[in-house]
Amino acid sequence: AWLESSKAEGEGRFAKNLVARLRKFRAASQFKKVALSLAAQLERDEDIRELQDTFITLDKDASGTLTHNEISEGLASHGAKLPKDLADILAAVDTDGSGSIDYTEFIAATLTRRQYLREEVLWASFRTFDLDGDGKISREEFEQVVAMSDKDDITKMFEEADLNGDDHIDFHELCVMMRKSASPS
């Protein structure tokens, strides 16, 4: 749909500071990565047009996924200096472990703080987790949305955001977690 129709018009546009954005995503907590993936799916096309165009520009074979090689070549062709740890950065962006970066992974990793900290994006992300609409995210709701196989990972992610330890994540706690800058690894 938009991927094909935007191919010609978006060709060549490239997001600024792409490597820095990818590196920040790599350093983010697991919970924040999940929330950013939700935010990527909830963003309006017009708000992420530059990122969509960058994805299209990098996706040389129009497969809908980016190989590490496509990203490396694309960055180099746009004058970006390739960091020595690019393979590690891309491995962290590949959150599903498929060996390539899909559209949602790419958008999640390259959203700017201004984009993902918009009130409506935070609320939409929160409501996705708050399945019963009671204004807080229970551990059970979190487990249902995240649907990861490793219970220890789910517990760790939940506890990262449950700042007051009441076994629920409220909107304020979600916002604090999203606003927290990751320390570079």
N, C-alpha and C positions, 0 to 999 in steps of 0.2 A: 504494500500500500504506500505509505509515506516514504518508505525506504527507496522504492523504485522511482516514484514520481519526483523525489527530491534529488535524485542522483545528479542530474544535469545542473540544476540551479545551485546546489550546494557544493559542487565540485570545487575543490581548492581552498575553501574556507577552513581555517584551522584555529582551534582554541589556543589561547595564550597560556603559558606556564603549565603546559600539559604534564611534563615530567614531575614538577613540584606537586601538582594535584594528585598524581598517581602515588607519589611517595607518601603524601599525607594520609591517603586512604590505607596504604600498607600499615601505617603506624596506629591507625584507629583501633579502638576496642572492637571485639566481636559484635557486641550489641549495637554499636554505632554502625558497623558495616551492614548489619541486618536492617537497621532503621534507614540508612542511606539507600539501600536497595528498594525499600518501600517508597521512599521519597522519589527515587528515579522513576518509578512506575506511576506516581501520582502527579508529577510535574506536567504542566500544560506544554504542548509542542512549541508554542511561541516563546516560552520561557527558556527552552533548552535548544533552540534552533542551531546555535553555534556548535554545541556538542554533537547534535545529530549530524551536522555537516562535516564535522571532524571525523566522526565514525565512518560516514560514507566515503570520505576522502581516503581514509586508511584501508577500508575494505576493498582492496583492489580486485578480488575475485568475486565480489558481490555475493558472498556466501552467507552474510548475516552474522558472521563471527570474525574476530580478528586473531590471526596467528601472531606469535611473538615476532616472526620475521616481518609481517606486514607493518606492525607497530614500529619496529626498529627502522625499517626502510622509510616509513612515512615521517618519523621524527627527523631522521637524517636529511631527507629531501626538503624539509622545512627549516633547516638550519639549527635544529636542536642538538645540543651536545648530548651524546648517549652516555648515561652514567654506567659505571662499572657494575653496579648492582641492578641493572635493568631486568635481568632474568628473575631475580628475587622479587622485585617490585611487581612484575607482571604475574608471577606465581601467586602473590597475595591478592591481586585483583581478580584472579581466576577463582572466585569463591566456591564454585561447584566442582573444581578439580578436573574439568573437562580437557584441559590442555590448550584451550583457546578462550578468548574474552568475548562473551556475548554482549549484545546491545545493553541490556540492563546492568550488567557488571561494569561496562565502560561508563555509562551515564552515572551510575552510583559513585564510581571512583573519581569522576571529573567534575561533579557538581561543585559550585563555589559555595562558601559559607553563606553568602547573601541569598543564594537560591534555596538551600535546604533549611535555613533558619527562618524563612518566611512563616508567619503565624499560621496561615492556612495549610501549609505543607506539614508543619509540626502537628497541627490538630488532625489532619487526615491520617498521618502516620499513627498517631495515638489511637484514633478510632479504629484503625485496622487491628490493633492489638486488643483493644477494649471490647471484646466480643459481646458482652452482655450490656454494654452501655451504662455501667454504673459509675463511670468516672475514674476508675482505677484498673490497672492491669494486674490480674492475679497470676500467680506462677503457672496455673493450669492453662489460662488463656495464652500466656506467653509460649508455653510448650506447644499448644495447638498451632499457633501461627508460625513458629520457627520450624517445627517438625524436623528436628535434627535427630539423628540416631543416638548420639552420645549424650546421655543424661548429665554427665559431669560438665560438658561444655554448656549445656542449657542452664544448669545451675549457676555456673560461673558468670555467664552473660547476664542472667537475671539479677544476681547479687551486685554486679557492677552498677546497675541502674537503680536498685532499691536502696537509696541513700539512707533512709531512716530505719531500715531493717524491719519494716512492718509486714513484709511478705506481699506487698503490693507496690506497683510503680504508678505514681500519679502523674498528671501532666507536667507539673513543675519538675519532677525528677527526670522525666524524659527530656525536657528542655535543657536542664543542667547538663545531662549526659551529652546531648547533641552540641552544646556550646563549648564543651570542654575540648581544648586543643590537645591533640595527641602528642606525646613526646616522641620525637623521631627515634626510630630503632636503628 
